[in-house]
Amino acid sequence: MKPSPISATVDFDKDGVQHGFLRLPYSRDDSAWGSVMIPITVARNGKGPTALLTGANHGDEYEGPVALMDLAYRIDPAKLSGRVIIVPAMNYPAFRAATRTSPIDRGNMNRSFPGRPDGTVTEKIADYFERILAPMADLVVDIHAGGKTLDFLPFACIHHLPDKALEKRCRAALRAFSAPYSVMLLEIDSVGMFDNSVEAQGRIFLSTELGGGGSSSARSNAIAKRGLSNVLIHAGILKGEVETSLSIMLDMPDGDCFTFSEHDGLFEICADLGAEVKQGDLLAKIWPVDRTGVAPVDYHAKRDGILTARHFPGLIKSGDCMLVIAVREG
Ligand code: CA
């Protein structure tokens, strides 16, 4: 395999705090020998485990960048045993454009793994995480939210894994994060995800969906900040006590958890996130946008459970993910 074209301006083996960049050469019209400069912080104090903390894997999700900018700014190596690597915006071009995918190549970072050292900008970044950063890490926390088109109950999540010993370690990290909800997430489109790349390398992987709509809130930012610090304490990297609180454990047993729109139109949500719903309950209506006097199309709950995610914008298209229901684990 070719070497990565990305070079780090930080030394991953040095004690102390360093703020620098992952520099990816990117020749373009406005900068012939230019680069993409991805901010990175490395904080290390002696031997110990390594945590890799990432945000803006999707560029329009903000709890990760907010909580990680804050952590990078105030991290004190004297309180660490081991190493913390912080990348607040993995898909940095997308983050700067406030879009889910990269404006350079339309690359969706979380569908680009394992990436390629000789691929697109997005694939080159994915390859660097796959081959350089993930192998350094004992655990990875990748903070997601719904972005501009989805809104979620605030949850941290892991996956059912074939390696049950690894799943158990992921579950302990999930409990330590202590988001208001904890979900065993069923992925509908898992090819190319960072999640699988890290899990396949035998590392603990924890993700989140902490809100959405293309911004963050005081509540969701606080959940991200506390969760990250809890996980670092749990891993033995940061001194302190894990601050846990009640977390409702949810599972997603099958594809009936998801409802996709089969219509274009004006979206009327009929239950809010967190609602306990019964199979058959009216959850949404889609009204025509071009005339009055026509009945809406009704969408009903396909199973009992808790409304966990919803389409966010006021208009909806056929194919959009409209509703997600998860069920209490038990
Ligand atoms: Ca996401």
Residues whose N, C-alpha, C, O or C-beta is under 5 A from the ligand:
A	BS01	CA	H58 H144 A145
